[in-house]
Amino acid sequence: MSSKKKVLIIQNIHEAGINLLKDNPSYEFEIFNEINDEVKNKITDCDAISIRTAKLPNEIIRTAKNLKVISRHGVGYDNVGLEATKDKGITLTITATANAVAVAEHVMFMLLNISKRKNMYDETVKSGKFIERNNLPKTIELWGKKILIAGFGRIGRALIKRCLGFEMKVYVYDPYVEQNTITSLGGEKINNLNETIKDMDAVSLHLPLTSETKNLINYDLLKTLKKNCIIINAARGGIINEEDLNKALNEDLIFGAGLDVFETEPPENNNPLLKNEKVFLSPHTAAFTEECMIRMGKETTQNIIDFFEKKLEKSKIVTL
């Protein structure tokens, strides 16, 4: 009988991460594109699971007899059955240090595309309407604008540096981060999200999806915002009520929005945001730079190895 640890890699990761297991004689692994019947059977006696965005529900986790660690390729974990994970004493890890830079850059990419109306400018030139440039709708500068970063983990802390580089005024909402930490990084801590958000020119969400944050951004809140406000969500779908956002955009209550995440992924074809010209969309790919995929792939499998070698950093463990 093999004494090697059995690892199921559900949804492929970068080969740099695969190689960490391939080069380690203590592990054997299999790669699957989805959770099918074969995977369900193998989960019963595997030691570790690597997973990206596929759903790993409580009922499947409960069938695992030897499972000790679930390693998430990313920082969110709402696709993992937390109740069974906790009940069975399984450790849940995230790639805590891998994606901050990529996501922060993606937020700036969205902010700039929306504020400068990239698609409009590009289409104007390519369609031969260059001479109409004086009649185009206004664009917005980021310089001197107020941005609210909601959630101040590693991504928020990477984002603040980039916002300050554009000479924006940064406000931070995170009840779990001390004022001194925020101040030392150039931001101003706020305690009342609903009041402060009314004065913001931009909002970037970096919160987990919980019962408290679901539909946090809704029509009642959106109608209190400045008309030039831009909202970016590169965290989790569901934090913004998509129907309310579409209504607010159509009523010119805000300038625009950028979404990398959706309540249902992929979004339904009849989702009105897919046809709304005031929203800039990407398919949950904020972290999909080549460099970040290498870092996440390596950290995903390294977390598994570190767990069994009792070297796993506490910052990479989800408290359940």
Buried (B, 14 or more C-beta within 10 A) or exposed (E): EEEEBBBBBBBBBBEBBBEBBEEBEEBBBEEBEEBEEEBEEBBEEBBBBBBBBBEBEBEBBBEBEEBBBBBBBBBBBEBBBBEBBBEBEBBBBBBBBBBBBBBBBBBBBBBBBBBBBBEEBEEBEEEEEEEEEEEEEEEBEBEEBBBBBBBBBBBBBBBBEBBBEBEBBBBBBBEEBEEEBBEEBBBBBBEEBEEBBEEBBBBBBBBBBEEEBBBBBBBEBBEBBBEBBBBBBBBBBBBBBBBBBBBBBEEEBBBBBBBBBBBEEEBEEEBBBBEBEBBBBBEBEBBBBEEBBBBBBBBBBBBBBBBBEEEBEEEBBBEB
